[in-house]
Amino acid sequence: MFKIKTLNKIANEGLSLLDDKYQIVEEDQVDAIILRSFKMHDFEMPDSLESIARAGAGTNNVPVDKCSEKGIVVFNTPGANANGVKELVIAGLLMSSRDIPGSLDFAKSLADKGDEVPKLVESGKGAFVGPEIQGKTLGVIGLGAIGVLVANAAENLGMTVLGFDPFISVDAAWGLSRKIGKAISVEEVYAKADYITVHVPLMDATKGMIGTDSLALMEDGVKILNFSRAELIDDDAIEAAIKSGKVSKYVTDFPNAKTIAMDNVICIPHLGASTPESEINCAIMAVEQTKDYIENGNIKNSVNYPNCDMGICQSSGRIAINHKNIRNMLGQISTVLAGKNFNIVDMINKSKGEVAYTLLDVEDEVTEEVVNALIAIDGIVKVRVIK
């Protein structure tokens, strides 16, 4: 029986997919962990741990490098919460144009005015006039699961949409409307868009990408939306751009002490994926990926290991090998198995950066002796036999 530990509340719709081969436990010696926002950086990971599934897109709360060193596959659930985020981005577009938050505060301020309310509403509404989004240009930077949905929705609302993503996947490209314009550079988006929404992962190359230099390329009065990662935006640069009139509104799903106090900033308390549907979709995907890895050795949507799929395990033995991406690894693995008179029925090898993963189906039962011989190869981190 496989033991699963949950470090956060996971939707029952996902956990119910765990059949009688699985047991959810509180103990530490487990085969897999499923979590949401629990911070694992000080968590003691047992040697028995094979995988960690984050029910959500970001994995900053998981020590991914440490997991790679121990041969632990870390999954996330990209796209499971995409629709929830998309809907909030569209709401952000409307709020940035029409100052809906300000108008609501104004209306509430009239609560004690009695019969004067209608007259005060009419005399005060002019302070909240804003443009329609139809016919305006939206720049979408990053065309992954969320970016594609945002681009298509905005186009359906009558906006001209200009997208930029030099690394767009085939699946994302299939889902993108043909009416979406293709920018040849991110600078083109900066220069042409009335609204800019950012949907890229946080890494060294994207940290602070909306800063002094990029803001200088934008049209005066541009509206910027950030529902991706707080650190993509330079708060000091945004503050200066708002004061100068370069930026008319900044909408962020990641408030902090600075942005909350700034004028013309709409702070949303990280609601992007906070829908029941998103939580259920993330839980289902996290559980399904965990089961497929535990039962078949297949990897999909891992942040530290490559995608690798050999279907359902139907051989006498399947060997899953987590190893370093170094020369002659396959040759050494094959030599060990040939020396034990094993016949390899099927094999797949994939790499991702400094790590690699090999799956092999063999005709014979894999003994502890064979496992120990494979583990002895320099560069192999973990060997698991799937039956």
N, C-alpha and C positions, 0 to 999 in steps of 0.2 A: 504494500500500500504506500502511495506517495503522500508525503506530509506537506501541507501548505500553511504558511503563516500570513496573516493579513495585518498590516501595520496601520491601516486606517479602515474606516467603514467602507466596504465595497458593496455596490448594489446587488441585491439578491438575484436579480435577473442574470448577472454574470456568475455568481457563485453557484447558482443552481445547475450550471453546466458541468460542475465537477461531479462525476458519477461515483460509484462505490469503490473505484480504485484510488480515490483521494480522501484525505481526512484533513479538515481544518483544525489546527492545533495552536496552542499557546507556547509550546516549548521552542527551544532554539535550534535543535537539530532537525532541520527541515530540508526538503528538496527544492522548494521554490517559495518566493515571497511576492505578494501582490500588495501594492500600496498606492497612495495618492500623493500627499504632500509631506508625509513623515520624513524628517531629516535623518539620513542614514550615515552621515559622515563619521559619527562616533559609534556606529553600530558594529558590534562584533559579529562578523559573518562566519558561520560554521563551515567546516570543510565539506559538509554534505550538500551545501547550497549549490544548485545548478543554474538557477535563473532568478532574475528580479524583473517583475513587470510593473511599470509605472502606468496607472490608469489616467493618462493625460499625455500631453505632448512634451513638456519640459522635463528634463532629468537632472536639473541642478541640485536637487536634494539627494541624489545618489552618487556615491564615489565611483564614477565610471572607470577611471584609470585603475583604481585598486581592484575593481571587479575583473578587468581585463587581465591583470597580473595573476588572478586566481582562477581564470577560466570560467568566470560567471557571465552568462549572457544577460545583457540588460535590454529589455524591451520598452518601447513606449507605444502610444496608440494614436499615431497621426491620422487626422481626418475624422476621428470619432466625435470630436466636439466642434467640427468645422462649421456646421450649420448654426449652432448656437452663437459662435463668435461672429459669423457673417451677419446675423440679424442685429447684433449689438453694434457692429461697424456701421450698418445702414442707419441705425438710430443715431449714432454719433455724427454721421453726415448731416442728418436733418437738424440735430441740436446745434451743430456748429454754424449752420446757415441762419436759422430762425431764432436763435437765443431762447429756446424753449425753457431751459433751466431758469434763466433770469425772469422770464414772464411768469413762471409758476411762483417764484418767490414774490413777485409783485402782487399777484392775485391773492396769495396768502396774507400779505400785509394789509389787505382790505377787509379782513375778517370782522372787524368791529365797526365797520362804517355803515351798516344797516342799509337803508334805502338809497344811500349815496353810491353804493357799489357800481351799478350799471354806468352811471355818469363818470365815475372815476376810472372805470375800465376803459371807456371810450377816449377819455382825455389822456390816459397814460400809456395806451398800447403803442403809440408811435415810437417809444423808446426801444421797442423790440422788433422792429421791422427788419426783415432779412431777405436775401435773394432765394429764389427757387433753385434746386439742384439740376432740374431739367435743362439740358443744353450746355451745362458747364462741363469742364474737363476734369476727370478723376485720374490721377496717376497711381497705379498699383505696383508697388515694388515688392517682388516676390510672388510667384504664381504657383504656390503649392496648393494643398487642399483648401485652405481658407482663402488665399488670394484669388484663386479661380472662381470660387463661389461669389466673392465680393465683386469681382470684375463683371461677372455675368449679371448679377442682381442690379448693379448700378447701370449697366447698359440697358436693362429692361425698364429702368426708371427714367430713361431718356437722356442719360449722361453720355458724353463722349469719353471712352475709357482708353487709356494708354498704359500698357503693361510692360514691365521689364523684369526679366529673369533669365540670365545667361545659362542657368543650370536646370531649366524646366524639364520635368520628367515626361516620358511618353504618355503616361496615364493622365497627367495634368493637362498636357497639350490636347488630348482627345476630348477633355471636358470643357475646354475653353471655347467660348463663342467665336465664330469667325469674324464677328464685327468688332472684336477687341483689337485696337491698334497695337503694333509692335514697336517699342522704342529700341533704337540701336544702342542706347547707352542710358545709364541712370541720370546723367546730366540732361538728357533730352526730357526726361520726366520732370526734373526740377524746373526746367525752363518753361514748360508748356502747361503745367497742371494748375488748376484753380484749387484743387484739393489733392492731398497726397496721403495715402495710407500705406503703412509699412508692414510687410508680412514675411520677414526673413528671420532665420535663427540667429541667436547671439553667439558671436565668435570674435576673435581678435580683429578680423577684417571689417566687421559690421558695428562694433562697439562705437558709439558716438557718431554714427554715419550721418545723422542729421545734426550738423554743427555749424559753426560760423561759415566755413567755406561753402558747404552745400546750400545753406540758407541764402547766401549772397547770389546764387544763381536763380532763385525763385522769383516769381511775380510778387509785387507788393500786394499785401492782403491775403496771401495764401493761407489755407486752412490745413492743418496737419493732424493726422490721427495715428495713434499708436496703441494697437491692441495685440502687440507681439511680445516685446520685452522692454522693460523700463530703460535699460542701459543703451538701447539703440539711439536714444535722443540725449543730446547735451542740454541739460536743464538751464545752465547759465546762458548758452547761446540762444535758446528759445526765449528766455526772459528778455534778453536784449532785443531780439527780433520783434517781440510783441510791443515793447516800448517804442521802437522805431516805426512801427506800422508794417513791417515786412510780413509778419504773421498776424492775422486777425483773430484766429482762434486755434487753440491747441486742445485736442481731446485725448486723454490718456486713461487707460484702464489700470494704471500703476501709480496711484497717488503717493506722494511723499511730503515731508514737511515743507519743502520749498514750493512745489507745484500747487499745493492746496492754498497757499497764501498769495499766489500770483493772479493778476487780473487776466480776464479773457482766456482762462484755462478751465475746461470742464473735466473734473476728476470723477471717474467712475470707480467704485471700490472693487476692482478685479472681478467683474461679473461675466467675463467673456464666455467661460465654459460652465457657468453656474445655472444650468438648466437640468431638470430631471432627465430629459432625453440624452443630454451629453454624458451625464454620470452613468446612465445605463449603457450607452454605446461604448464608453471607455471600459467599463467593467467587463462587458461581453468580449471585447477585443483582447483585453489583457488576459482573460481566462483562456480564450481560444488559443492564443499564441503560446501561453504557458503549457497547455495540454499538448499541443503539436510538438513542442520542443521536448517535453518529458517523454512522450510516448513514441515519437518518430524521429526525434533529433533534428527536425526542420526548424529553420530560423526565418522569421519574417518580422520586419520593423524593429530590428535591433540597432541601438545607437553605437555599439562597440564591436559587433561582429557582422560579417556579410550575410545577406540573404542567401539561403541555401535550402533547397527543397528536393527530396527524393521520394515524396509521396508517403503512403502508409507503409510501415515496416511489415513485410511479409516473409522475410528470409529467416533462416535459422538463427542468424545473429546480425545485428547492425552495430557497427562500431562508430561512435562519435568522438572525434579527436579535436580538442582545442589546442592550438599550437601557435608558435611565433611564425611570422611570415619570413622564413629564411630559405636559402637555397638547399636543394637536394632533400627536402623533407619528405616528399612523396616517394622518392627513391628509397629512403631509409625505411619508411613504413612498409612499402611493398616487399623489401628484402626480409624484414622480420616475418611477415605473413607467409612469404614463400618458404622461408626456412622452417616454418611450422606446418608446411604442406597445406596451406589454406588456398582455396580458390576464391578469388574476388569476383562476385557476380555483377556488381555495379559500384560505381564510385563517383563522387563529386568533390571538388576542392575549390574553395573560394577564399579570397583574401580581402582585407580592409585595413589599409594602413600597415601597422606593425603586427597585426594579428591575422590569423587564418583559421580555417575550419575545414575539416575533412570528414565526410561520411562514407562508409563502406558497407555494402551488404556482402556477406560471406556465406558459403554453403554449410560450414561446420560450426558447432557450438564453440563459442569463445571462452577459453578457460582463463583462470587467474594468471596462469603462467604467461599466456599471450599478452594479457593486459600489462603485466609487469615488464615484459620485454619492450612493449611500446612506450611505456612511461619512462624507461631508461634512456630513450633517445633524447639527446640534447635539444631543447627547444619545445618539447611537448609539455604542455601545462596540465592537461586533464584528459583522461580516457574514460569513456562511459560505454557500457555494453547495453544495448536496447534489445529486449526480447519480445 
